[in-house]
Amino acid sequence: MRLLFLAAALLSAPAHAQSAASVQAPGGYAPIQAPCVRQSDSSCMAVSPTAPLPTTQGPLGAAISTPLAGSVTASAVTPTSGAARFADGTATIGPMVPQLGREIGLKLWSADDAIFSCEMRDSIDGGTTKLPLTIFDVAIGGPYTAPVNSAITAETIAGTQVYLLCGVRAGTLNYVVAQ
């Protein structure tokens, strides 16, 4: 009976006036959720046909970042796009300055069964320190020792540079890092 009385009291309680800037639950204890679109005056308008969620329609246009592409052997790196250098048996490919919020894809392949190991790294200090790519301390940027054709990460920190570090023991490895 007490539960019925409580329900009747809730249904008959007058609704408080609400504005988009301050949405409150009746009585202050009921959790509510309502998606809204932020307006230019910082108010929040409920999602509706007149205030839809902001989305991008259709396929994305070409990324503004310059892709890294080329080939690596045991003694040299030959870039066809982007920068690369070779020292002490390792090719340092990059940097690529990614467009924020877009996936970064990696393609590694060989026509002659190259024996290699590659890792994607990123840097926030101009390349002095190259950090491994991780999610919750689990490596997602390699090492890769077999062909790859995958989206690896999506960068969200401005000023980050992406590098590919490769060592090849035999054969020729082809690479593309692009968005």
C-alpha positions in Angstrom: 0.0 0.0 0.0 2.8 2.4 0.9 4.4 1.8 -2.6 1.1 2.6 -4.2 0.9 5.9 -2.2 4.4 6.8 -3.2 3.7 6.2 -6.9 0.5 8.3 -6.7 2.5 11.1 -5.0 5.1 11.0 -7.8 2.6 11.1 -10.6 0.6 14.0 -9.1 3.7 16.2 -8.2 3.8 19.3 -10.3 6.6 19.4 -12.9 9.3 22.0 -12.4 10.1 24.4 -15.2 13.3 23.4 -16.9 15.6 25.1 -19.4 18.1 23.5 -21.8 20.9 24.9 -19.7 19.7 23.2 -16.4 17.9 19.9 -16.8 16.8 18.5 -13.5 14.9 15.3 -12.6 11.6 15.8 -10.8 12.2 15.5 -7.1 15.9 15.6 -7.6 16.5 11.9 -7.2 15.5 10.2 -10.5 18.5 9.7 -12.9 17.8 11.0 -16.4 19.6 10.9 -19.7 18.8 12.9 -22.7 21.1 13.4 -25.7 21.4 17.0 -26.7 23.2 19.2 -29.2 25.2 22.1 -27.8 24.1 25.5 -29.3 26.2 28.5 -29.9 25.0 30.2 -26.7 26.1 27.1 -24.7 22.6 25.9 -24.1 21.6 22.3 -24.9 18.8 21.5 -27.3 17.3 18.0 -27.2 18.1 15.9 -30.3 15.3 16.1 -32.8 14.8 16.4 -36.6 15.4 20.2 -36.2 18.5 19.7 -34.0 20.1 16.4 -35.2 23.4 15.0 -33.9 26.4 16.4 -35.8 27.6 13.7 -38.3 29.7 13.4 -41.4 27.8 12.0 -44.4 29.3 9.9 -47.1 32.9 8.7 -47.4 35.7 10.8 -46.0 37.7 12.9 -48.4 41.4 12.4 -48.9 43.4 12.9 -45.7 45.6 16.0 -45.6 48.6 14.0 -44.1 51.4 12.9 -46.4 51.6 9.1 -46.5 54.8 7.2 -45.9 55.6 4.6 -48.7 58.6 2.8 -50.1 60.7 -0.3 -49.6 63.4 -1.5 -47.1 66.2 -4.0 -47.6 68.9 -5.2 -45.2 71.1 -2.3 -46.2 68.9 0.6 -47.4 65.5 2.3 -47.3 64.0 3.7 -50.5 61.1 6.1 -49.8 58.6 6.9 -52.6 56.6 9.2 -50.4 57.6 10.9 -47.1 61.0 10.9 -45.4 63.2 7.9 -44.3 66.7 7.3 -43.2 68.8 4.2 -42.6 71.3 3.7 -39.8 72.8 0.7 -37.9 70.6 -1.8 -39.8 67.3 0.0 -39.0 65.1 2.1 -41.3 63.4 5.0 -39.5 60.5 5.9 -41.7 58.7 9.2 -41.1 57.6 11.4 -39.6 54.0 11.5 -40.7 51.9 14.2 -39.1 48.5 12.6 -38.9 45.2 14.3 -39.3 43.5 14.1 -35.9 40.6 11.7 -35.5 41.3 9.6 -38.6 42.6 6.1 -38.5 46.2 5.4 -39.5 46.6 2.3 -41.6 49.7 0.1 -42.0 50.5 -2.1 -45.0 53.5 -4.3 -45.0 54.2 -6.9 -47.7 56.9 -8.6 -49.6 57.1 -10.4 -53.0 60.1 -12.4 -51.9 59.2 -13.5 -48.4 61.3 -10.9 -46.6 62.4 -11.6 -43.1 61.7 -8.4 -41.1 60.5 -6.8 -37.9 58.7 -3.5 -37.8 57.1 -1.3 -35.2 54.9 1.8 -35.3 55.9 4.5 -32.9 54.8 8.0 -32.2 56.5 11.1 -30.8 55.3 14.3 -29.1 58.7 15.9 -28.9 59.7 16.2 -32.6 61.1 12.7 -32.9 63.6 12.7 -30.0 61.6 10.1 -28.1 59.6 7.5 -30.1 57.0 5.8 -27.9 55.4 2.4 -28.6 51.7 2.4 -29.4 49.7 0.8 -26.7 46.2 0.5 -25.4 46.1 -0.2 -21.6 49.8 -1.1 -21.8 49.2 -3.7 -24.5 51.3 -3.2 -27.6 49.2 -2.4 -30.7 52.1 -1.1 -32.8 54.0 -4.2 -33.3 56.5 -5.8 -33.6 55.2 -7.1 -36.9 57.0 -10.0 -38.6 54.4 -11.0 -41.2 52.4 -9.1 -43.8 50.0 -6.5 -42.4 47.0 -4.7 -43.8 45.2 -3.0 -40.9 44.1 0.2 -39.3 46.4 0.5 -36.3 45.4 3.6 -34.4 43.7 7.0 -34.6 45.6 10.0 -33.3 43.9 12.5 -31.0 46.9 14.5 -29.7 47.9 17.6 -31.7 51.5 17.7 -32.7 52.1 14.0 -32.6 54.3 12.5 -35.3 54.1 8.8 -36.4 57.2 6.7 -37.3 57.7 3.2 -38.7 60.9 1.5 -37.5 61.9 -1.6 -39.6 64.8 -4.0 -39.7 65.1 -6.4 -42.6 67.4 -9.5 -42.6 66.6 -10.8 -46.0 64.5 -9.8 -49.0 62.7 -6.5 -49.7 59.9 -5.2 -47.6 57.3 -2.8 -49.0 55.5 -0.4 -46.6 52.7 2.2 -46.6 51.6 4.2 -43.6 48.6 6.4 -44.5 45.3 7.7 -43.5 
